[in-house]
Amino acid sequence: MGFDLEIIIAVITFHGIRAIYIHSNVRLPLGSIRVLIGAPELHHWHHDLDRNAGNYTNISQLMDLAFGT
């Protein structure tokens, strides 16, 4: 597709580290950037058995805000 290998590796690495972080049980304050990349306290709602808890996005909580979930 024409992407540089370094960019592909950077995106995959970032996504992998982000996935480990949001599924962890740590409290690392990120401030307002947590809405963009997610945070464990927000992502736990994604796995809540009560589907009225909200947070159905996997990439960014901005999608929940935009679609009202």
N, C-alpha and C positions, 0 to 999 in steps of 0.2 A: 504494500500500500504506500510505500515511499517514506515511512517513518524511520528516523535514525534509530539504530539499535540501542544507543545510550538512553534515548527518551523512553523507549519501550521498557527497558530495564528499570529506569527511574519510576515509571508509573506502576509497574508491577511491585517493586520494592515498597513504594509508598502505600499502596493498597494492602499489601501483606502486613506491614507494621500497623497500619490503621485498624485492620481487622483484629489483630492480636490485642491492640489497645482497647477497642470498644467492647470486646468480649472479656476483658480482664475485670478484676474487682478492685481497681485502684482508684484513688481520688486525686487526679492530677488536674489542678485548675488550669483551664485554657482560656478563661474569659469568654468573650463573645465569639471567638473562633470555633467554639464547640458546636455552634449551630451549623457551621459549614462542614466540619469533618466528623461530627458526632462525638459522643462521650459515653462512658459506661453507664452513667446514671440516666441518660436519655435512651440508650440502646436497650436497656433491660426492659423497657416498656414494649419493645418490639417482640420480645419473647414471652410476654405476659399471657397467661391463659385466658384472662378476661379481655376479650377483644375490644371492649369499650375503653380500654386504657389508652388507645391511640398509638401513634408512632408506627406506621406501617412502611416507612421508607428504609432503604438499606444504604443509601448514599449520603443523603443530607436531610436534616430535619426541616429545611426550607420547603421541601416537597409537602410535608405535613401542613405547614403553615399555608401554603398556596392552595391546597385542596381541602383544608379543614378537617383532616383526620387526626 
